[in-house]
Amino acid sequence: MGPRLESIALELLEYKVEEYGSTRLVRGGLSSVWELLGMLNRERERLSAAERARLDEAARTMASTSEGQTPLAAVPSLVSLVLDDEGSVELAGEVPEKTPTLHGSTPEEREEHAVLQRLARRVWWDDLEQYVQRVAAGWRAERDRFTARLVFATLQNLQRNADRSTFGHDPGPRVFRVIEPIPTMNDPLVSLSDLDSLAEIVRELINVVMTSGKVGNPLPPLERGESGTFAYVRNAALSVANDPYAGRMAPDTNRSVTSTQLRLALQELGKERLPEEERAAQRRDLERRLVEVSAKERSDRQAFQRDTGMFTDLVEAFFGRLAGYLPTSVGGEAAGPQLEGGILFGVNPILRWDKVPPGATSVTVRMVGPLRLALAGHDLAIAGVGRARTLYLDGEELELDGSGIIQRDRLRLGAFREGDYVHLRIRNDARSLGSRLADALVVNSVLTSPQRSELLAVFKVIANNVRGEPNEVVDQAVARANVVAARAPDKSKALDGLLRGAARAAGVLISEPVMRETVGRLAGVDGAAVTDVAAIVAASGASEHQVKTITDEPMTFDLANLKITVRQYRGRGRTAQESLVAMLPGQVLGSFADYLLVPRPNGTLLFARGEEEVAVLFLPAPVTA
């Protein structure tokens, strides 16, 4: 695995600080140094202890060298850094004495920063909800719900082991005992057929990982600290997968006799004083039973080996996906909780917005009084005083207390409050089928490119807030790139510059043919405006495709010599998120809310959902010479 983006950015910062200290000049302008420093401070939890020390040293050096140089009062942005990388050289000038920082240089700014951190964690949980619903839908579609049963048993065994003196050490056969077997399908403690119940299992597992060592977590602190939590829980799940029946070979091994006991009975029979005929009759009966029990035990051992192998694969797959959503502070691979947009009427000048810019979909508001604002084309108003605050969206009201959602068809307004701050964001998931297909084809071109690893590094730079599986990282980057490029007179030229700048920041080289193809595909993504499904399918290179209207009943697709079923799942409640699950007979391919890419031996299955339709395409693997 190559160097992480944060490590590369830290090294770049050190070079820039050294260059500025020796020449008072810096490539890209002095503002690029402050923006890079701000970006790394936001990603501080993704750095190792040694890297944090290097970052602190670079910050001290820069502060002392610049003698109070003030960065631009703007939200730190890696996109602006890579776009301005070829900018002119700046000279140091007269500056104020105090340097604003993201963490705050005054008590008021530091208090605001603490509130924003709590607010970011609240928003992070809402971000995770779509993933939780997709996982729950996938579990519900499994014939025997094995993944859900394994995760539920893991939670139970963590609780049962919590009072052991060895708890907190790495799970293993000597320190972590599997006491509770995986539940049966009709276990009264858990409903394995209810989507909301399955979603709660996912949330509970994530909560155990995220709150390790904190107030409210029922488990004792771990020996390895917070950063080892994810690995600990994963290893506990693997222990359950390797001993799913808690010391037994099968879930139904409550037999009264074993082969060992029967062999011992045969040995003891020879010592008893019995008539020869009776002794022979008893021996024949014991030998017959021994043959039957031995055959059953051999069958159980073979089934046990198959089960544990399958269960281990399920655990590895589940935790492999989950790692992409959890922050590095707990052992995951994602960025930590972050807030998009600026702070309206904020205290910290670096984060403060005086007005909501056009096109913004997220903003945090410091509620200093009644307020009206426009966000993503919708009129919002906040009224009330103190704790009693009410949000109005186009006439519909929502009490601001904790987390709240207003759902209108595919429009979703999230309002998240901490004290006098509320984070608002609007998402409109109303996308045409053509738009979904265009997005999915861009992601597929990246994931199947001969320069996949290099392109992923580039898209991670553009995405900035990296979370999720590779296809979601690319999706985040595509959306962000198009927002940035939409302001440029020439969209293709802007995208080309953005990709090349991100490649320089990531330290990778993209070949010209791959660069041109990627820019061309990005330029073809235009939100909900893409409607010509036939043209997109024709240009995709798909050998087969089918489009069907979404119904409440399972939908069947016959293509690529496969019989594919797509079924819709949704939890209870008005704001419950909907998921589609794609299945082959006896196998769940995956769940999705917008699109899904499933690699196959000879190509890729692409599923895309529009407002009323779902399409399935088969994209053959390119023929190599």
Secondary structure, DSSP 8 states (H G I E B T S, - for coil): ----HHHHHHHHHHHHHHHHHHHS--TT-HHHHHHHHHHHHHTGGGS-HHHHHHHHHHHHHHHHHHTS----SS---HHHHHHTTT----------S----TT-SSHHHHHHHHHHHHHHHHHHHHHHHHHHHHHHHHHHHSSS-HHHHHHHHHHHHHHHHTTSTTTTS---TTT----S----TT-TT--TT-HHHHHHHHHHHHHHHHTTTSTT-SS---TT-GGGHHHHHHHHHHHHHHSTTSS-SSTT---S--HHHHHHHHHHHTTS---HHHHHHHHHHHHHHHHHHHHHHHHHHHHHHHHHHHHHHHHHHHHHHHTTTSBGGGT-SB------S-EET-SSTTTEESS--TT--EEEEE-SS-EEEEETTEEEEEEEETTEEEEEETTEEEE-SSEEEEEETTEEEEEEEETTEEEEEEEE----HHHHHHHHHHHHHHHTSTTHHHHHHHHHHHH-S--SSHHHHHHHHHHHHHHHHTTSSSHHHHHHHHHHHHHHHHT----HHHHHHHHHHHHT--GGG---HHHHHHHHT-SEEEEEE--SS-EEEEETTEEEEEEEEE-SSTT--EEEEEEETTEEEEEESSEEEEEETTEEEEEEE-SSEEEEEEEE-----
